[in-house]
Amino acid sequence: MDRPEHHPGTEPRAFSVNDLTGLYERRFDADEMVRKTILWETLCEDFFIRYVTPDDTVLDLGAGSCEFINAIRCRRKIAVDLNPDITRYAMDAQVLITSSENLSELGQGSVDVVFTSNFFEHLPTKRSLLRTLAECRRVLRPTGRLLVIMPNLRYLPGRYWDYFDHHLPLTHLSLVEALNLAGFDVDEVVPRFLPYTVKDAPIAARRWVIRAYLRARLVWPVFGRQMFVVARSGALSGG
């Protein structure tokens, strides 16, 4: 097995690029990939439209197979991931193959929205999360938004560890603390938003079903195992 790569100023990574590629090639079958695409297209059309405008620059951090960034409507798209396979999936986004702790190719205040889904739990340590949040805050415009979806450990005891590359367990409360520590102002916290994974969703990923779920917030606490948190970058000090 290849040794995990190390970049100056970042935590040692738990997996090499080859490890990541091997894991994700096997994680979802073709049918599940189709269901994921339907899910994210519908979420972008019916939910995230309230957080992203057509003139925005949007960065998808840990973009993976790019379902979100391909579906969202905005002026400029940036997809960031360590896995070089991202180039197979990104349709109309600028692709950056880099660590989340080093977004040096992007200038300060150059992004309107940073979106990340099911990524923070893959970071090796809490220090790595804080460095990642610092980079998110740096590239965001003043009052730019960070949108986070990730498993909420409070509602996933045990099952959280079913995935070999999960390292960093967080609840909505500990995530808010990390965001505050990194200088973000938290605007919205939904402790239970989406089901854990398309693999065990209680209903098929059909557009009308997803739209009905999004409208029926009373059922989110029943099926939701992932949190949704919205934070604002605030003003950076020291220029």
C-alpha positions in Angstrom: 0.0 0.0 0.0 1.2 3.5 -0.8 2.2 5.7 2.1 -0.3 8.5 2.8 1.0 11.7 1.2 1.8 14.7 3.3 1.7 18.3 2.4 3.5 21.0 4.4 1.1 22.7 6.8 -1.5 20.0 6.7 -2.3 16.9 8.7 -1.0 13.6 7.3 -3.8 12.0 5.3 -5.2 8.7 6.3 -5.4 7.4 2.7 -3.4 7.8 -0.5 -5.0 8.9 -3.7 -5.0 5.3 -4.9 -6.9 4.3 -1.7 -9.5 6.9 -2.2 -10.0 5.9 -5.8 -10.4 2.3 -4.9 -12.9 3.0 -2.1 -15.2 5.2 -4.1 -15.2 3.0 -7.2 -16.8 0.3 -5.1 -19.0 2.3 -2.8 -22.0 2.9 -5.1 -23.3 0.8 -7.9 -24.7 2.2 -11.2 -28.3 2.3 -9.9 -27.3 4.1 -6.8 -25.4 6.6 -8.8 -28.5 7.3 -10.8 -30.5 7.8 -7.6 -27.9 10.2 -6.3 -28.1 12.3 -9.5 -31.9 12.5 -9.2 -31.6 13.4 -5.5 -29.2 16.2 -6.1 -30.9 17.6 -9.1 -34.1 17.8 -7.2 -32.4 19.3 -4.1 -30.8 22.0 -6.2 -34.0 22.9 -8.0 -36.3 22.8 -4.9 -34.2 23.6 -1.9 -30.8 25.1 -2.5 -32.2 27.7 -4.9 -32.9 29.8 -1.8 -29.2 29.9 -0.9 -27.6 30.3 -4.3 -28.3 33.0 -6.9 -27.6 32.7 -10.7 -24.8 35.3 -10.3 -22.9 33.5 -7.6 -19.5 31.8 -7.7 -20.0 28.4 -5.9 -17.3 26.1 -4.6 -18.1 22.5 -4.0 -15.6 21.2 -1.4 -15.1 17.5 -1.5 -17.1 17.4 -4.7 -16.7 13.6 -5.3 -18.8 12.6 -8.3 -20.1 16.2 -8.7 -23.8 15.7 -8.4 -24.3 19.0 -6.6 -22.0 21.2 -8.6 -23.3 19.8 -11.9 -26.9 20.5 -10.9 -26.6 23.9 -9.2 -27.4 27.0 -11.3 -24.8 29.7 -10.8 -22.4 31.9 -12.8 -19.2 30.1 -11.9 -18.6 26.6 -10.5 -15.5 25.3 -8.8 -15.1 21.6 -7.8 -12.4 20.7 -5.2 -11.3 17.1 -4.4 -8.2 15.1 -3.7 -9.4 12.2 -5.9 -8.3 12.8 -9.6 -11.4 10.9 -10.7 -13.3 14.1 -10.1 -12.3 15.1 -13.7 -14.5 12.3 -15.0 -17.6 13.8 -13.4 -17.4 17.6 -13.5 -19.3 18.9 -16.4 -18.9 22.7 -16.4 -16.9 23.4 -13.3 -13.3 24.4 -12.8 -11.6 21.5 -11.1 -9.0 21.8 -8.4 -7.3 18.6 -7.2 -6.0 19.8 -3.9 -6.3 19.5 -0.1 -9.2 21.4 1.5 -6.6 23.0 3.8 -4.8 24.6 0.8 -7.1 26.5 -1.6 -4.2 28.8 -2.6 -5.3 28.9 -6.3 -8.3 30.9 -5.2 -8.0 34.5 -4.1 -9.4 36.0 -0.8 -13.1 36.9 -1.1 -13.5 35.3 -4.5 -16.4 32.9 -3.7 -20.0 33.6 -2.8 -21.0 30.1 -1.5 -19.0 27.2 -0.3 -21.0 24.0 -0.3 -19.9 20.7 1.2 -21.8 17.5 1.6 -20.5 14.3 3.4 -16.9 15.6 3.5 -16.0 16.9 6.9 -16.3 13.4 8.5 -13.5 12.3 6.2 -11.0 14.7 7.6 -8.3 13.1 9.8 -8.5 15.4 12.8 -10.3 18.4 14.3 -7.2 20.5 13.6 -7.6 19.6 9.9 -11.2 20.7 10.1 -10.3 24.1 11.6 -7.7 24.6 8.9 -10.3 23.7 6.3 -12.8 26.2 7.8 -10.1 28.9 7.8 -9.6 28.4 4.1 -13.3 28.4 3.5 -13.6 31.7 5.3 -10.6 33.2 3.5 -12.0 32.5 0.0 -15.6 33.6 0.9 -16.7 37.1 0.2 -17.7 39.1 3.3 -21.0 37.6 4.5 -20.6 34.8 2.0 -22.2 31.5 3.0 -20.9 28.1 3.9 -23.5 25.3 3.5 -22.7 22.0 5.3 -24.5 18.7 5.0 -23.0 15.8 6.9 -23.9 12.8 9.1 -25.0 13.8 12.6 -23.4 11.4 15.1 -26.1 12.1 17.6 -28.6 10.1 15.5 -26.2 7.5 14.0 -24.5 5.7 16.9 -22.6 2.7 15.4 -23.8 3.1 11.8 -21.6 6.2 11.4 -18.6 3.8 11.3 -19.9 1.6 8.6 -17.7 3.5 6.2 -14.0 2.8 6.4 -13.0 6.4 5.6 -15.0 8.1 8.3 -12.7 9.7 10.9 -14.2 12.8 12.4 -17.4 12.3 14.4 -19.4 15.5 14.9 -22.9 16.4 16.0 -24.7 19.6 15.1 -23.6 21.1 18.4 -19.9 20.3 17.9 -20.0 21.5 14.3 -21.4 24.9 15.4 -18.6 25.2 18.0 -16.0 24.6 15.3 -17.6 27.1 13.0 -17.7 29.7 15.8 -14.1 29.0 16.7 -13.2 29.5 13.0 -14.9 32.9 13.0 -18.2 32.0 11.3 -21.6 33.3 12.3 -24.1 30.4 12.3 -27.5 31.4 10.7 -29.4 28.1 10.5 -29.1 24.6 12.1 -31.2 21.7 11.1 -30.1 18.7 13.2 -32.1 16.2 11.2 -32.4 16.9 7.5 -31.8 14.1 5.0 -31.6 10.3 5.4 -28.1 8.9 6.0 -27.5 7.5 2.5 -29.3 6.5 -0.7 -28.4 2.9 0.1 -31.0 2.8 2.9 -33.4 5.6 2.0 -36.9 4.5 3.0 -38.4 5.5 -0.3 -37.2 5.4 -3.9 -35.4 8.5 -5.2 -38.2 9.9 -7.4 -38.4 13.6 -8.0 -42.0 13.9 -6.7 -41.2 11.9 -3.6 -38.1 14.1 -2.8 -40.1 17.3 -3.3 -42.8 16.0 -1.0 -40.2 15.1 1.6 -38.7 18.6 1.4 -42.1 20.2 1.9 -43.0 17.9 4.8 -40.6 19.2 7.5 -42.5 17.3 10.2 -41.1 14.1 8.9 -37.5 15.2 8.9 -37.0 14.2 12.5 -38.3 10.7 11.7 -36.0 10.0 8.7 -33.3 12.6 9.0 -29.8 11.4 10.0 -27.8 14.2 8.4 -27.5 17.7 9.6 -27.7 20.9 7.5 -25.9 24.0 8.8 -25.7 27.5 7.2 -22.9 29.9 8.3 -21.7 33.3 7.2 -18.1 34.2 6.8 -18.1 37.5 8.5 -15.3 40.1 7.9 -11.7 38.9 7.9 -9.4 40.9 10.1 -5.8 41.9 9.3 -6.4 42.4 5.5 
